[in-house]
């Protein structure tokens, strides 16, 4: 037996090394991939990815890919596979004819066009067939577009995998194509599982966590959006997965520095919160189990795999590619943002088309009853020719009873009809039947509108995130390449290995970002590093901020601003309670702004404290990650609305001071007055708005001003002012020598005195003074 094993082993090795063996193995791989990819379905009934695969494979592997795809379609759905088999054959024929025309077959748009045309043509031909799964022209177009998009991603991924390039040399655009192609393969596994549990979605969780942990925010966003978009297309009931996986990937990337546990917990909580929008308890439970199961697999992945993923998302160390990379990122983010907007609009158009085709109006109830009963009645000549107006009035008089009782009786017809009807029993039965059908149609459309609104909102939210990222990059005026080279040279003098050195200039302020290898044998003090960087750049900087993650050390130096801030805050808890319903946070973002934020939860006590604390924490993390205030408010609003079945709302009051220019922006969502002391004069900023957590969409109302040294801002919750505020205007105006902390305490004490006997509410005061740096 041992000898036989050795002989077989030797033959197998020889077989693998031979050209014939390699060809057979490759053809087998393409055959199996065709079987697998053809199983992927969108909207629960359409399977366009098999056609996309056949359109994108190399020509030498076309036959085996077609056979595998056809086999997969037959196994997937034997009754409705003939259309897709015809599509696959048509694509093969087109490629056979066009193969010798190099200008066409080698074009990057060729796979997408070859996939689009047969799918679209066969869809149009079968659109009005009784056995067709396509219910509208819009859905037919969407299927063809999905097939074309899949062909583009698969074609790019196959070309990249066939090349001899190192994986670390791939751009993020190329990585996105590979990730999307991998998600299409995972989609085929989405239907494999137990009950609502899906092994495909569990594996998708592993992919997102790997991208987030070892690729940071960028990796988590790419992995989350890619997997979420693909799996949300598989069924309308799973439309929320786009938001769940996308938001979960973003949050997991934000918490990637906390380790595997923090990354997994951030994703699981975010995904579960977004899954509540589905309203299906069994599906929510299944997704929670899939997330936990996927996290368990993630913990078992060896670190060697993580190092490969980390290298994929690491930026190139060539500083001269900075400008090109910036333009590439801006273009890609803007395109992705527009694409998600288009998907949202497409879903809306398809839903509207379905409404037009399937929904009856209320007058149709009477028209259908008339056609069913009166058309065969011998008295129709009298009722609907000689006395048509009277008969129509008789039917209209039934409306009140019909809507009130949801049915009518024979007695209603006797009482409300002018002439006695000879078929009143049949007529009442027909009207009741068509009215119930009308009510079910209305309920169906209401559910469709709810799903459409949730799906469109989630795509829109992801689109806003990508748009914010694009705007962030576009505001970067230039990259100072000379300063970057000087800093890189200086670091090497201290035996430090620079992986990345980037000097970004935004609105004339410079930010220096460095990534150093932990294999560096040298060292340098923070104060010395700051002085050396100042020499290289000719600017003054704040002390460096250092972050350590995996095998990298990230160092950021921000240019010293013109102003600094003095802050003071004080709170009073209503009814001598233990928890204040108001929450405060102050922080510096990466754009040179000092941000102050107050949130007031609904009511007082623990529930209000939870809402306000959740609001300030989410706003702080999202704004620090680079999102705009508007986008952060939208995500926070969604989180408040889905966190529980009970109503949750919280005000959001923001003041953002640019420490380089003094330009100050006030943003309010349901918040009370903000008082500004500018050059000795006190102004009241009153901006009407609604709080977060009430409506699906909420927006900040905004106002701007420019402050200078010794100017002051006083922010407060609505419990501070319950009547006239003249005392507060006078107190702020006369406050010249005391600290901000003392001012905050004084305002709270005066507010309690003025509100005595009215209502005891939580009171929060935050005072900020701008000082020359």
Helices and strands as residue ranges (DSSP letters): H 2-17, H 19-37, H 49-56, G 59-61, H 62-76, H 82-98, H 102-105, H 110-125, H 137-162, G 167-169, H 172-188, E 193-194, E 197-198, H 199-232, G 236-238, H 241-254, G 256-258, H 260-275, G 276-278, H 281-300, H 303-312, G 319-321, H 322-358, H 363-373, G 374-376, H 380-381, I 382-386, H 388-397, H 399-405, H 410-416, H 424-474, E 476-479, H 481-493, E 498-506, E 509-517, H 526-537, E 545-549, E 552-558, E 563-572, G 574-576, E 582-588, E 593-600, H 605-624, H 629-642, E 652-658, E 663-669, E 674-678, E 681-685, E 701-706, E 712-716, H 726-734, H 740-754, E 763-772
